[in-house]
Amino acid sequence: MPNDALTENQSGSRRFAPLGIIFGLLGLLLFVYFVSRAGVGEIISNIQRLGAGFVLILAVSSTRYIVRALAWTRCV
C-alpha cells in the first residue's frame, strides 16, 4: 500500500507541471512586454540614477523573503 501512495503523489505533482510551465511562460512574456514598453535604456538610466540606493532597495526587499523562508523552514 505505501508504494501506491508514493505513485499517486508522484503522478499528482506531474499533473501540475504543465500548468506551471504555462504560467511561467505567461509571466516571462508579460515581463518582456513591460520591459520593451518601458525601454531597456530607460530602465538602465533609472537604475544608474538610483546608484547605490538601488542595491539598498534590493537588499531590504530581499531580506523579507529570506526571513520568511527561514521562519517557514523552522515551522515545518
C-alpha positions in Angstrom: 0.0 0.0 0.0 2.8 2.5 0.7 4.0 2.2 -2.9 0.5 3.1 -4.2 0.6 6.3 -2.1 4.1 7.2 -3.5 2.9 6.6 -7.1 -0.2 8.8 -6.6 1.9 11.5 -5.1 4.4 11.5 -7.9 1.7 11.5 -10.6 -0.1 14.3 -8.8 2.9 16.5 -8.9 3.5 15.8 -12.6 -0.1 16.7 -13.3 0.6 20.3 -12.3 3.9 20.6 -14.2 2.3 21.7 -17.5 0.2 24.3 -15.7 3.4 25.6 -14.0 5.2 25.8 -17.4 2.3 27.7 -18.9 2.1 30.2 -16.1 5.9 30.6 -16.1 5.9 31.3 -19.8 3.0 33.8 -19.4 4.9 35.6 -16.7 8.0 35.7 -18.8 6.1 37.1 -21.8 4.5 39.7 -19.5 7.9 40.7 -18.2 9.3 41.0 -21.8 6.3 43.1 -22.8 6.7 45.6 -19.9 10.5 45.9 -20.4 10.0 46.5 -24.2 7.3 49.0 -23.5 9.3 51.0 -20.9 12.5 50.6 -22.9 15.8 49.0 -21.8 17.7 52.3 -22.0 15.1 54.0 -19.7 15.4 51.2 -17.2 19.2 51.3 -17.2 19.3 55.1 -16.9 16.9 55.0 -13.9 18.9 52.3 -12.2 22.1 54.4 -12.7 20.2 57.4 -11.3 19.5 55.5 -8.1 23.1 54.4 -7.8 23.9 52.7 -4.5 20.3 53.2 -3.4 19.2 50.5 -5.9 21.4 47.9 -4.1 19.9 49.1 -0.8 16.4 48.7 -2.1 17.2 45.2 -3.4 18.8 44.2 0.0 15.8 45.5 2.0 13.2 43.8 -0.2 15.0 40.5 -0.4 15.6 40.4 3.4 11.9 40.0 4.0 11.7 36.9 1.7 14.8 35.4 3.3 13.5 35.8 6.8 10.1 34.4 5.9 11.6 31.4 4.2 13.7 30.7 7.3 10.7 31.1 9.5 8.6 28.6 7.4 11.6 26.2 7.5 11.6 26.3 11.3 7.9 25.9 11.5 7.9 22.8 9.3 
